[in-house]
Amino acid sequence: MAEQSTSRRWWPLVAAALGLALAQRAYVVMGFPGLVGADPYTRVWMGDSLWVELFGRPWLPGLQAIIVANTYLSGGLILLKWVMLALVAAAIIVFARAQWRRFGPLATAVTTAILLADPDLLWVSAAPYQEGLFYLGLGLGLLGLTSKNQAKTRGVLLGLSCLICLATRYEGLLWAAALAFVQTRRSTSRATLVGWWGLAVAVPASIYAYLLRDTGVGIESPSVALPQTDAWTHLQFVLDYVFGSTAALWVVPAAIGTAVAYQKRPRREAIALDLYTAGFVAVYLATAPYMPAGNRRFHIPILIWLALRAGIGLAALVPTHAGRRRQYIVSACILIGTAAATLRTGATAQQQLHTSAERHLSPARVGAICQQLIPTNRGLLMAWTPADYHGYPSKISMRIAAQLTRPRARVVFAPEFESWSASSQKHYLETTAGGVLLRRRKDDSAGIRARHRRIESLLHQLFGSRLARARVAGGYELYTWVGEERPSHAELPVDLHPLGIPGLRAFGGDLGNIRLEDPRWYPGYWDRSFQLLLKAPTPETSSIELEFSTSASRSAIGFDLTQTPSGGALQLAIDGTMVATYQLSSSIPRPLAVRENVELAAGTHRVTLTLLPGPEGRQLAISRIYLID
């Protein structure tokens, strides 16, 4: 009774700390929204199908069902990202609850801190990896095993745990077998034995054997870019993960915690967790060569075991028979030490996420601009050969396409397009497509350049003055077309309507110095999804001319500047009249809201923005342009 009272007293503090930690985690993860489609690109590319295969191995449909549901509900990548974040957060909370039931608040606090700070769990929070769903199932199983005198609740939790794990990853069979062992080792009931070993183990094992009949468990890498490994290499991966990273901090406490866990009855959850972890390591070593074995996120089961047992071990260091003051002092030292270790790990995790994002997101930025400028009911012609990623388009192609809603149904590649008749090509561009994306490289062959000329000529022929072109970072150019005819100019205009004013476009000035990008790829800007980047190389100025129409008179125009340079100035002219000059410096807060009171009559207006460079050249990003009545 006293133990329950103590637990109730600690609950508000632990819940508040957990809430703050999860909120900070959400902010960090949401700072990189493109990761949701930039790394597990195959899953998003196949977002309208439950059946996905890679290297001949079918992926189990547990997570893919969530992705398919999100696709058909038009949830978009951001909603999918929130779902993944919620799954991992729920898994951590469930692990914490199971730990609390058996070993109290101190062990729970240590375990939760380790899991929250782990860089690999942070990574799988940021993108649709099946690990997030799998570990939620694992936690539900541990929670079921710690249920006291609640047979119905325990049965529901264990059944749900098996269902989630078996439907999400092949290693779910290891967890099902571990649960079957602890649930039947002292049972003489035939129904219990048949239910666990038959339904939970034998049936899924037969299904897995059928699915893997042509590939086996271990798959030799079909790519020279992936390592050809053996069991010894896999053992080195495990040792490096355990002793060559921050996981090494928890090895000794975990050993102590294991001894303590087996002293406290019942031992069901301890035995099940150890059987699963031992089976995971054994299969991991035995299934070489398995190409992604060096991937750190494949070692998370070891980290979960270390976190759960380290919490128990450190909590056991508190002397139970000493005075309350001494207990508080030892507990405070443990919490301070854990906090210091996890804060350092958390900083490393955030930096790792940032580094990985920079490596993955360049193509995703291109796809995000396509999503903004192309109507959702229109397709995209990617005017290059997609290469072949084991039956799918290349990684870069899928990363671009993943930013679109229902990408597989909307994307056509150049070889397919060029195989059509001339009339079919025209019909596709006029009735189905909403944009054409060209990729230019300095080393493009004569054949590729000839393809670009043919497509550009066809676009000019079909759309004329309706045609617009946007330069996107990385040598990409996106051609789009509007519904009405526009006055023709010497250079193709840039469609800028996502900035906030319908029909807004850049039609003159230094169009070669502007790029379109998605600012959500930078932490702190995930509330915006489109910006115009204007560059002014030293010693030159750079200006662009914008044009828009309004059906009613307006009293002011405003700009949101989302990237402040460290010098230079911005000049604003409207309809040929200089309105204002803004001095820019690094002390200006971001984003900077600029508003000018100027009477704009109904009709067409032109705005000239001139960026004056500082000593080293400057660039300025504009995320919104708006009119005020």
N, C-alpha and C positions, 0 to 999 in steps of 0.2 A: 504494500500500500504506500509506504514511504517512497519507494522507487518510482511509482506512478506519479506521485505528487511532485517529485523532483523533475521528472520528465516534462510534466505540464508546465512547470515554472520556466524551463529552458526553451520550450517551443517558440514563444514569440521572438526571442532573440535570434534563434537559428533561422526562423522563417524570414525575418527582416534581412539578415545577412545574405541568405540565399536569394531573396528577391532582388537585392541590390546587385549581387554578382551576376544574376541572369540578365538584368537590365543592361549592365555594362557589356555583357557578352553579346546581347542582341545588337547593341550599337556598333560593336566591332564587326560582327558578322555582316550586318546590313550595309556596312560601308563598302562591301565588295559584291554588289548584286550580280555582276556578270559571271561570277564563279559558278552560279547555278547551272549555266549552260556551257561554260567554257571548259570544264574538265570532264564531267561525265556526259560528254556531248552525244555519245551514241544513245544513251537513254532518252535524252530530250529529242533527238532526231527521230527516234522511234516512239514518240510520245502518244501516238494514236494506236499503238499495238501492244498487247500484253506479251507477245512472243518475241524475244530478242535473243539472238545468238551472236557470239563473238568467238573466233578461233574454233568454231564448230561446237562450242559448249553453250547449251541453252542457259539463259539466266532465269532463275526462279522468279515468279511473277509478283511476289509480295510487295516490293517497293514500286515496281512498274505499274501495278494497279493504281497506286496513288497518283503517279505521273499521268496515266491515261485519264483518270477522273479529272485531274486539274486541266488537262488539255480540252476535254469535251465541255467542261464548265467554263472555259475561257478564263481561267484564273491567272494565267501569265506567270512569268518567271519569279516575280517578286512574291506572289502568294505561295508558290512552290518553295521558295526560300524560307518563308515564315513557317511552313509546314515542317521542313527539315530541322529548323532551329527548335521548334516546339517538340519534335520527336526526341532529339538529344537531350533537351532540357527535362522532358518527362522521364527519360531513362535515368538521368542523374537524380531526380527527385525520388524515383522509385527505389534506386539503390540506397539512397539516404534513409528512406522509411524502413527498408528491410534491416539496415544496420542499426537504426534506432531501436527497433523492437528487441534486438538481441543484446546489444552492447552499449546502449545509452548515448547521451548527447555528445560526449567528447570524441568517441570513436566516429560518430556520424559527422562531426565538424571536420575532422581530419580527412576522412574519406571524400567528403563532398568538395573540400578545397582542392584536393589532388585532382579529382575528376574535372572540376571547373577550369583549372589552369592548364590542363594537358593540351599541347599543341595539336595532337592528332584528333582528339575529340572536337577541338575547335574547328579543325579543317572539315570534318564530316558534318559539322553543323552548318557549313556554308554552301553545301552543294548536295544534290540528291544521290548520295551513296547509300547502299543498302545497310551499311553498318549502323546508321542511326536508328532504323527500325528494328534491326536485329537485337541491339543491346537493350532496347525497351522491352522486347520479349524476354530477354535474359533476366532483366531486373524484376519483371512480373513473376517469373518463376521463383526467384529468391524470396520475393515478398510472400508468395503462396506457401513456400516451405517454412516461413517463420510465423505463419498464422497459428494462433493458439485456440484450440477448441472451437474452430470454425470450419467444419468439414466442407460445407457448401461453398463458402468463400474460397477455401483452399483449392477445391476442385475447379472452380471457375478460373482462378488465376493460373493454375498449372495448365489447364486446357488451353487457355488463351496464349500462354507462354509458348507451348509446343506449336500451336497453330502459326503464330507469328514467326518463330524461328525456323520452322520447317519450310515455310513458304517464302523465306527471304534469302537464306544462304544454305549451301549444302552442309556446312558445319553444324546446322541446326540438328542434324541427326545425332551428333555427339551429345548435345544438350538433352535431347529426348532420351537417349540411352542412359545418361547420368540420372535424369529424373526417374526413369523406369527402375533403375537399380535401387535408389533410396526408397522408392515407394513400395517396392515389392520384396525387399530383402528379408522382411519378417512377416510377410503375408502368405497365408495358405489358401486364400480365396482364388478360385480358378478364374472368376470374372476379372479380378484385379490383374492377375498375371496376363490374361489374354488381352485385356484392354491396353495395358502399358506396353508389353513386349510385342504384341501383335499390331495394334492400331497405331501406337506412337513410334514404333521402331521398325517392325518388319514391313509394313505397308509403304511408308515413305522410302525405306531402303530399296524396295523393289522398284518404285517409281524412279528414284535417282539412278539405279542401275540401267533402267531402260533409256533414260535421257542421255546418259553418258556412254551408251553402248559403243559409239563410234569414236570416242575421244579418250575415255578413261578419266581417272582423277587428276593425274599429273599431265600437263600439256606442255610440250616443247614449244618454245617461242618461235613463231613463224617470222619474226622480224629480227634483223641483225642489230637493230637499235636496242633490243631487250636482251638481258644477259641469259646465257645458257648456263643453268645452275645445276648443282648437285646437292646431296644431303649435307656435305661438309660446309658448302657455301651457305646453306640455309642456317646451319648451326652458328656460323659466324654472324649472320644477320641477327639472330636472336641474342647472342652474347653482346653484340655491339649495341643493340637496343636497350638491354637491361643494364649494362655496365658503362656504356659510352654516352649516356644521356642523363637527364635529370631523374630518370626512373631509378638510377642507382641509389638515390637518397632513401628509397623506401624498401630496399632489399632486406636489411637487418630488421627493421620494425616488422616487416611482413613475416619473417621467419618466427619472430616472437609471437606475432598475432596468430600464426597457424597453430603453434603449440597451445595457446590460450583457447582458440576456437574449438579444439578437440577435447578440452577439459570441461566444456559446458554442454550439457545435454538439453535437448536432443541435438544430434550432429548432422541432421539431414542436409541443411544448406551448405555446411562445410564440406561434406563428402561430395555432394553434387558439384559444387564449384571446383573442387580439386580434380574430380574425374574429368570434367569438361576441359579444364585448362591443360591437364596432362594429355588428354586426347588431342586437343588442338595443337600442342607443340609436337606430338608424335606424328600427326598427319602432315603438319607443316614441314617436318624434316623428311618424311617418307615420300612425299609426292613430288620431289624434284624430278625433272626440271619444271618448275612452275614460274612463268616469267615475271609476274609482279611481286615476287617474294621480297624484294628489297624495298617495297613500298612501306613506309612507316605505318600507315593506317592499318595494315594487315597485322600489326602487332598489338592492337588495342586490347584484345582479351588478356594479354599478359599484364598490361597496365591496370585493367579493372581488378584483376586478382591482387596485384600489389597494393592498389588503393584500399580495397576492402580489408585486407589483412594488416596493412600498415596502420590503419585506423584502430584496429583491435589491439595491435601490439603497443602502440604509443599510449592508448588509454590504460593498458594494463600496468604501465609504469607508475601510475598514481597509487600511492600506498593506501590501501583500504582501511587499515587499522590505525593510521596516524590521525592526528588532530585535523579539524576542518581547515584551519589556516594553512597547514602544510599541504593539504590536498589542493587547496586553491592555488598555492604558489606553484606547485608542480604542474597543475593543469594549465596555468597561465604561461609557464615556460614552454610547454608543449605547443600551445596555440600560437605563441609568438614565433617559435621556430618554424612551425608549419606555415604560418603566414609569410614569413620571410622567404622560405623556399618556394612557395607557390606564387608569390608575387614576382619572383625572378623568373620562374617558369612561364607565368602568364605573359610577361613582357617578351620573352622569347617566342611564345606562341603567336602573339600579335605581329611580331616582326616576320615570323615564318609565313603567316597568312599574307602579309603585305608583299613579301618577296615572291611567293607563289602566284599571287594575283598579277603582279607585273609580268611574270613569265607567261601567264595564260591568256591575258585579257586583250591583247592587241586585236586579234580577229573579232572578239566579242564586241568591241567598240564599233567596228564597222557594221556588224549586224544590228546593233542598237539604233544606229542612224537610219538604216534601212527600215526598221520597224516604225520609226517615227515619221518618215517621209512617204512611205508606201501605204495606201489604204489597206485595211485588214482583210478586205475581200478580194485583193489582187495578189498576183504572183510576182516572183522575182526571177529574172534570167541572170544567172551567174555565168558570165561570158568567159569561162575557161574550162579546161578538162579537169574533172574533180579528182583524178588519180584514183587509187583504190586502197582503202583501209580494211582489208580482209572482208570484202563484200559491201562495204559502206563507202561513202565519199571520204575524202581525206579529212584529217583532223581539223585543219584550218577551215575547210569548207563547212564542216558540221558545226564548228564553233561560231561561224558567222550565221549560219542558218538557224542555230538554236535560239537566237534572240527573237526570231519571228514566231508568231503564233501558228501552230500546225505547220511546221517547216517542211515536212516531207511532201505535203500536198501542194505547197506553194512554190517550190524551187524547181527550176529547170536548168540544166547545165548545157554548155555550148555544144558538145557533140550531139546530144539529142535534138537540140534546136536546129542544128545545121543539117540533120538528116531529114527534116521536113521539107515539103515543097515550098516554093516562094509564097504561094497563097496561104498556106498553113502558117508560115512564119508571121505574115502580116496579120492574119486573123488572131493569132495568139497575142501579139503585142497590142492590138487594138481592143480586144475584148476580155483578155484574161490577165495579162501582165500589168503591173503598176510601176515597174522600174527595171533597169538593166544595170548591173554592177560589173565594171571593168577593173581588172587588176593589171597595172602597168609595172614592168620591171626593166631595169637598164639592160639586162641580158636577154630580153624577149627575142625570140627567133623571128625570122622574116614571116613565117607562117602565122605566128600569133599576132604580129602587127597587122598583117593583111586581114585577119579575122576581125580585129578591132575596127579597121576602116570599113569593112563590109557592114558591120552592125551599126556603126555610127552613121553611115550613109543611109541605111534603111530607117533609122530613127528620125533623121532630118527630113527624109522623104515623107514619112507618115505623119509627123507631128509638127514640123515647122516651128513657128513661133510659140507653140505650146510647150516646147521642150525646155527643161532646166537641167543644170548639171551641178553637182556638189562634190567638192574634193574632200575626201576623208583621209585621215592619217594612214600612212602605210602604203601610199601609192594607189589607193582605190579611188575610182570615180563612179558616182551614182547618177544615172540619168533617170529623171522622172518627167511626167507631163501632167499639165493641168487641164481642166475641162474647157476653158475658154481661150480664145485667141488673145495674145498679148502683143504689144508693140515689139518689133524685132530690134535687137541690138547687135553691136559688133561681136560681143562674146555672149555665150549662153548664160542666162541668169542663174542664181542659186535660190531654190525654194527654201524660205525661212519661216513658213507659217507655224511650225511648232514653237517658235519663240513667243507666240501669243496673239499676233494680229493676223486674221485670215487674209490670205493673198499677199502677205509680206514676202518680198524677194530682194536680193541684191542683184543689181543689173549693171553696175559700172564701178570704176575705180580699180584698185589693185586686187582683183578677184583671185589672183594667184597666191596672195598672201593670207587667204582665209581658209580655215578648215572647220569642219563640223565634228563634234565629238559628244560623248555622253559623260557628263561630269560625275555621274554616280560611281564611276570606277575609283574616285578619290574619296577617302573617308571624310565624312562630314557633309557630303553633297548628295546623299542618296535620296533627297526629296525632289531633286530636279533630274530630268532625263534628256536634256538637249541643250547644247550651247554652241555659240559661234565664237571661234577663236581667231582673233585678228593679230597679225604679227607686224612689227615695224623693225626691220633690220637696220642697225646703225650704218651710215649716218642718215638714212633715208626716212622720210615719213611714209605712212601707209594710210590710204583712205578707201572707203567703200561707200557706194551710193545705194540707198535703200528706197523702195517704192511700195506704197500701199494705198488702198482706197478706203474711204469711210462714207457711210450713207447719211451720217448726221454730224453736226458740228461738235467738236471736242475742245476742251479748255486746257488740256495739259498732256504731255507725253512723258513716260517714265522708262527707265532702264535699270535692270539689275545686273551689276558687274560681279561675276563670281570668282574672278581670279585677278587680284590686284597686283600690278607690277611694282617694282621698287623705284620707279622714277618715271619721268616723261609726263605727257599731258594728253588729254583727249579733247578735241574740238567738236562741237555740235553745230551743224547748220541745217536749217529747215527751209525748203523751197528757195535755196540760194541766199538766204539771210543768216549771217552768223548769230547764233543764239547764246552760246556759253563756251567757256574753256574750263576744264577741270584739271587741276594739278593732282597727279597720282603719286602716292608714296607708300612705302611698306607699312606706315602707321595707320593707313585707312583700314577700318574693320571690313571683314568679308562676310557675306556679300555686301557690296555698296549699292544702295538705292539712290538713283539720280532722278530727279523730277524737275521738269521745266514747265512753267505756266505759259502757254502759248496758244493763241486761238487758231484752231484748225477747222476751216469750213468743210462742208461736205464736198467730196471729190477725191482726186488723186493728189498725193503729196510725196515729196522726195526729201529724204534725210541723208545728209552727208556726215559720216563719222571719220575724223582724221586723228590718227594716233601719232603723236610726236615722240620719238624715241629718247631714252636717256643715254648715258655714256656707253652702255653695252647692248643697246637694242632692247626692245620691250615687246611684250605681247599682252593682250587683254581679252578676257572671255566675257561674253554677254549671254546670260541665261534667260532673260525675259525682256521683251519690249511691249509696253501696254499703253493704251489711250485712256484718258480720264474725262468723263463728261463734265 
